[in-house]
Amino acid sequence: MNDLRQKVSSSKMAFLKTASIEAQQRSNALKRIADELIAKTPQILAANEKDLEATKPLVEKGEISEALFKRLKLSESKIRDMAVGVQSVEELANPVGKTLSCLELDRGLELFQITVPIGVICTIFESRPDALIQISSLCIKSANAVILKGGTEAQNSNQILATIVRDALRENNLPVDLVQLIETREDVKNILTMDDLIDLIVPRGSNEFVSFIQKNTNIPVLGHASGICHEYVAQDADLNKAYSICFDAKVQYPAVCNAMETLLVDEAISEQFLPEMAKKYLDAGVELRGDQRVVAVLQAHDIDIKEASEEDWTYEYNDLILSIKIVGDMNEAIDFINRCGSAHTDGIITENKEKALAFITRVDSSSVVWNASTRFSDGYRYGKGAEVGIATGKIHTRGPAGIDSLLTYKYVLVGDGHVVANYSGNDARKFTHRKLEKSW
């Protein structure tokens, strides 16, 4: 416990030191990380292969899911994508020290609201080694310190990636403890008590895991419990668009939180749409589960699927499994999404703009899409460079959490001998409260 506390304290000191370091040094470190990811691809893949070999028996025993195993696996293309992601973060404008507003309180007395990093962030994530690089690059760019806890199944992958990041910090005269790695579950339990040192926790994992974090710490938590995403195919949808969008939302990469888990189909077009859509899914190896009406529609076309249980409507598969439900109209679709969804990402496919706008207004999710795949809900695709996670709450930040989600602000008041006494009493001076177009 004492060693861990010292480690977290060193993160705090690294954060405080970084406040006075030029933004260009942080950018140089990110460029170095991107270069080293490419240069050390063989070593990264070798480390990842060790993790995969150690994890295969656990998958066979059912102790680790196939979806988790897929997230664990790296490839040359994934590492290239990681490097591109780091480069895109580096190319973002420096987010620290931006003037959000300037208010003249009186002549010579000016109040600035400026962006600042949050501080020490602890992120806990399962399986995906690329998450380590995404999170580290965002924290370096925004001058935050980060403590990383990856899943034990990715231990070797995480270690080599963390070494690449820390070496880049050292080579660019940045505090190396700006990024640190912890590796045991006991460390996680202990770190939850350190609300005097840690400013924010970002958990990425199962519903149960995120709930455990939220219930066992006084530190603010940013995250989402699950990704139960929907596409609703409305009566006036372009069916060719619908086939393409619904296929992509489930099949393109099912082991992620923005993949569709439930497909809602308007009853008016269900018999026209479902048989062809079901064939496309089955050809791609998707297991389908439907309500009684879906089962009946497909049986009439000699397609047999499982009947969905009540649990299916609120279950995150993260796999090639999809539940399908027929709804009477858009109102029923919206009610179903708001009741059974997780406020992550939900979409409507329709050519009716009025209907789409009503759906967008009434669906209470962090991302709502119209005629597009739920898979677009991602920090990189949203132009944030990368993301530390997806936030489905409504306080501080929402949706893919990028650079802006790792910032808060402070007020800086600049005067010239001003004192409050002059603004009280019978002859009090008046405040001007005049907005200024002025930067700090």
Order of alpha helices (4+ residues) and beta strands (2+ residues): alpha-alpha-alpha-alpha-alpha-beta-beta-beta-alpha-beta-alpha-beta-alpha-beta-alpha-beta-alpha-beta-alpha-beta-alpha-beta-beta-alpha-beta-alpha-beta-beta-beta-beta-beta
